[in-house]
Every structure is written in structure tokens, then in C-alpha cells.
Amino acid sequence: MTDQATVRTPMDDLVQPFQIEASRLRGRMVRLGPELDDILNRHAYPEPVARFLAETLALAVLLSSMLKYEGVFTLQTKGDGPISLMVADVTSVGDLRAYAQFDEEALRKAGDDVDIAPAPALLGKGYIAFTVDQGADTDRYQGIVELSGKTLADCVQHYFRQSEQIDTGVTVGVGRDEAGGWRAGAIMMQRLPPDQGPAAVLASDTEDDWRRAMVMLTSVTTEELLNPELGASTLLYRLFHEDGVRVWPPQALRFGCRCSRERVETMLASLPREEVQDLKVDGVVEVVCQFCSTAYRFDDAELERVYGGV
Ligand SMILES: [Zn+2]
């Protein structure tokens, strides 16, 4: 395990890369605290929606940190269940944001099924998609897979098995701290394809390594995943020290939304003015960012300016 670097690095709201020494197993641990609480508190979601969105965000961070990209990674679920849409964004510099769309009536009816199999109960039939947007002139990488499994983590594992042929193990925990603040923690491990590991490892029996790692992964408790007093690297060492675990410096994560008044103005200007006028309530057009709930208001004088008037 390294070293002094972890001492001065963040203890919370971070993603921690690691690898099991001399094996083809690599992993990430994400820990979300105050920043997650901030993101969820911008919305007034019912408990199951907030909980599920927290899980989605934790998974989005894990998946994004497995990729090399400059730009925006988006995880999206779409389904015919009570939560019709969830979107979680992670930028390559660690800015997070997320929102959900749901039907309150359908959510109430979902009842106890949510505890037994949250993914089918809340999302219904649909798909989960990953997109990497690296700017206007680059390809958008997209992976998409049908929702299947009891949890979102199951769906993600299913995706890697089916689409990427990469063995993947994921464990996720979401809860609240004593003060009521939302917290999430998750660990994801992957077994790299045979041509990507250190040469010396190829001859050895990695099946055993993998099985042992999965046993350790399922032994992690939600309390361990969420506890801010228990450092990510300390927990990883506790789990994998027998096989040798190497941790790299964690990346700090924070809430960050890319909306701005300027962007909203550009969007409004692209719409027919009459349509926008029709949106007026009490003489003001209000545009609310879905991600962060910031409200941008435009009165007549400002609309005049947006549409190139005096
Ligand atoms: Zn925003």
C-alpha cells in the first residue's frame, strides 16, 4: 500500500483507484458525502428516488474512472417504471450532477417491491446507457444494455459481461449519516482481459485470485462503505492486504453544474419568440435547470434583449 500521499488527500467525496499486486485485478472505490448531500438537496425527491439516484451517481463515478477521457461521462437509465429517467454526469475533473424524473402515484404503488428488487420495481423495463462526450469534433462513445437484475449494480455487471466480456464485481451502499446527510460508497473490481495484465501473471491461476476478490467484495458492509472515519485506502488494505493492494492517489469529487444564464439565453434564442412568450407566468419566463434547480428568470426587457431588440 502507498503511503504518505493518502494522508493529505481528501477523506470524503473521492474516487480511489487501486490494483491487486501481481494480478490482473484492478478496482475503484468511490465515497460520497457532503457533495452528494448537496446534489440531492437541490431536489425534493421522495426517499426511494433520492436513494436510487445516489446509487446511480456512485456507479457513474466508478464507471467513468475506469475510462480515460476528457469531457463528460453520462450514465442514464430509461424505463417504464415509476422512475422514468435518471441522469448522472461526471466530468474528467470530478464535477458531479444528477437528476431524476418520476411519477409520484406509480412510486406509491411500487410499495414493498422496492426493497426486494429495486431496479425492476422502480425502473421497470428499459435500458441503461453510458455516454462519453469529449467535445464537438470527437466521437461519442456509447454503451447501452437492457435493464436486467435486481439492482443497478447487477445491471452494470450484466453490461460488462455481455458487451465488453470483462468480469466485473460491484458493491454499492447508500444511507444517511447521524445528521441526516446522504452518503454513498461503492467498490468496483474488474479482471482485465488476458492480454492486458503483467506478463508474469498470465501463467498463474487468476481464477483463484478473482474468486477470492469477489468473496472479499461481498464481505464489505454498508457501514464500512459509508463510514467517513474509515479511509478508503484503509478499507481496501483491510480487505485485500493478503494479496497485496496498491492504491493510487484519489481524485476529489464535487458538485458542479454547467448551466449558466448565457446558455439558457442561447437556448431561448433558438426557439420561436411566440412560444417563449407563451411560457410567461406573472410576466416572467422562468427556466429551471433540471440538474441543479437554479431558476433563470426573464422579464419583458430581458426577453427583448435575448431576441436582439433594443
Ligand atoms: Zn444547473
Boltz pocket constraint, residues with backbone or C-beta under 6 A from the ligand:
constraints:
  - pocket:
      binder: B
      contacts: [[A, 257], [A, 258], [A, 259], [A, 260], [A, 289], [A, 290], [A, 291], [A, 292], [A, 293], [A, 294]]
      max_distance: 6.0
